[in-house]
Amino acid sequence: MDSPNRRQFLATTGAGLAGILAAGVPPARGQQREVSYLCWNNFAPASDKKLAEIGQRFTKDTGIKIRIDHIAAPQQAAKYASEVQTQAGHDIVEMRMHFPWLYEPQLVDLGDIVGELEKKYGKALSSATETAKVNGVWRAVPQYRTFFVAAYREDLFKKASLKVPDTWEDLYTVGKELK
């Protein structure tokens, strides 16, 4: 899947969000609709500022107010657990890695949105699929991927007559041998 830039991703996400909201039951006449979004605070403050601008544009374009709450990455696990326990919290939550697996029962099927994104940008990377697709159901929308790039000491591998590992299992085995 070609990586869309931030603008393309947020525009697509906004369009998907609008579709989700449009399918819901409208509030009483005169009541403004609001969606809450929990995300991690970015290490680059300008990114959070830009997200706020995009949120304001979304509100202007749709009439739906979006409340964006930022949280530090180390606090995410506790916040998610609290929202699940109280059955109250944010409508949309930014999750990484294993969280969709931990909170599968609380997450809706997002297969239709992922399907539209894959039609436009191509198939999601297998590593993204492994974290966002839980038991065959898309519980998260892949946003971005970071890759684990291993560095190793060639001299130690040569000394132990070991080859560079191809799988995580191989890495585990080599690690035990080099210890």
C-alpha positions in Angstrom: 0.0 0.0 0.0 1.5 3.4 -1.0 1.7 5.5 2.1 -0.7 8.5 1.7 0.6 11.8 3.1 -0.9 13.2 6.2 -3.3 15.4 4.3 -4.6 12.5 2.2 -5.0 10.3 5.3 -6.9 12.9 7.3 -9.1 13.8 4.3 -9.9 10.1 3.8 -10.5 9.6 7.5 -12.7 12.7 7.6 -14.7 11.3 4.7 -15.0 7.9 6.4 -16.1 9.6 9.6 -18.7 11.6 7.8 -20.1 8.4 6.3 -20.2 6.7 9.7 -22.0 9.6 11.3 -24.4 10.1 8.4 -25.6 6.5 8.9 -26.4 7.1 12.6 -29.6 8.4 14.1 -29.7 12.2 14.0 -29.9 14.1 17.2 -33.0 16.2 18.2 -33.6 19.2 16.0 -31.4 22.1 16.9 -28.9 19.9 18.8 -25.4 20.0 17.4 -23.8 16.6 16.8 -20.3 16.1 18.4 -17.7 13.4 17.9 -14.9 12.9 20.3 -11.4 11.7 19.1 -8.6 10.5 21.4 -5.1 10.5 20.0 -1.6 10.6 21.2 0.1 14.0 21.5 2.6 14.2 18.7 6.3 14.9 19.4 6.0 17.8 17.0 3.6 20.3 18.4 2.9 21.8 15.0 1.3 18.4 14.0 -1.2 18.7 16.8 -1.9 22.3 15.8 -2.5 21.2 12.2 -4.8 18.4 13.4 -6.9 21.0 15.3 -7.2 23.1 12.1 -8.3 20.0 10.1 -10.9 19.4 12.9 -12.2 22.9 12.5 -12.5 22.5 8.8 -14.3 19.2 9.3 -16.8 20.9 11.6 -17.3 23.7 9.1 -17.8 21.3 6.2 -20.2 18.8 8.0 -21.8 20.8 10.8 -20.5 18.1 13.2 -18.3 19.3 16.0 -15.2 17.3 16.6 -13.5 17.3 20.0 -9.8 16.2 19.8 -8.2 15.1 23.0 -4.5 14.4 23.1 -2.8 12.0 25.6 0.8 11.0 26.1 1.6 7.5 24.7 2.5 6.1 28.1 -1.0 7.0 29.4 -2.9 5.3 26.6 -3.2 1.8 28.2 -4.7 3.2 31.4 -7.1 5.6 29.5 -8.4 2.8 27.2 -8.9 0.5 30.2 -10.8 3.3 32.1 -13.1 4.0 29.1 -13.9 0.3 28.6 -14.5 -0.2 32.3 -16.9 2.8 32.5 -18.4 2.1 29.1 -18.0 5.8 28.4 -15.4 7.7 26.5 -14.4 8.7 23.0 -16.1 7.8 19.8 -12.9 7.4 17.9 -9.6 6.3 19.4 -6.2 6.2 17.9 -4.7 2.7 18.7 -1.4 1.2 17.9 -0.1 -2.3 17.7 -1.8 -4.7 20.1 -4.6 -2.5 21.4 -7.2 -3.6 18.7 -6.6 -7.2 19.9 -7.0 -6.3 23.6 -10.2 -4.4 23.0 -11.8 -6.4 20.2 -15.2 -6.7 21.9 -15.5 -2.9 22.2 -14.5 -2.1 18.6 -16.8 -2.1 15.6 -16.2 -3.7 12.2 -14.4 -1.2 10.0 -14.0 -3.5 7.0 -16.1 -1.2 4.7 -13.8 1.8 5.4 -10.6 -0.3 5.0 -12.0 -1.8 1.8 -12.5 1.7 0.4 -9.0 2.7 1.4 -7.5 -0.4 -0.1 -9.3 0.2 -3.4 -7.8 3.7 -3.6 -4.3 3.0 -2.2 -3.7 -0.7 -2.6 -3.6 -3.5 0.0 -2.5 -2.8 3.5 0.9 -4.0 4.5 0.8 -7.5 6.1 2.3 -6.0 9.3 -0.6 -3.5 9.4 -3.1 -6.2 8.7 -1.8 -8.3 11.6 -2.4 -5.5 14.1 -5.6 -4.0 12.8 -7.5 -7.1 11.6 -8.6 -9.2 14.6 -9.9 -12.7 14.0 -10.7 -11.8 10.4 -12.4 -8.5 11.2 -10.9 -5.0 10.7 -11.2 -3.5 14.2 -8.8 -0.6 13.3 -7.9 1.3 10.2 -4.2 1.1 9.5 -2.8 4.7 9.8 0.9 4.3 9.4 3.6 1.7 10.0 6.9 1.8 11.5 9.4 -0.9 10.7 11.7 -2.7 13.0 15.2 -2.3 11.5 17.6 -4.6 13.2 21.2 -3.7 13.7 23.7 -6.4 14.6 27.4 -7.0 15.2 28.7 -8.8 12.2 31.8 -9.9 14.1 29.8 -11.7 16.8 27.7 -13.6 14.1 30.9 -14.6 12.3 32.6 -15.7 15.5 29.6 -17.9 16.4 29.2 -19.1 12.8 25.6 -17.8 12.8 23.6 -16.4 9.9 21.5 -13.3 10.0 18.0 -14.3 11.2 15.1 -14.3 8.7 12.3 -14.7 11.2 11.4 -13.6 14.8 11.9 -17.2 15.9 15.4 -17.2 14.3 16.2 -14.0 16.1 15.1 -15.5 19.4 17.2 -18.6 18.8 20.3 -16.5 17.7 19.8 -14.2 20.7 20.0 -17.2 23.1 23.1 -18.5 21.4 24.9 -15.1 21.5 24.0 -14.5 25.1 
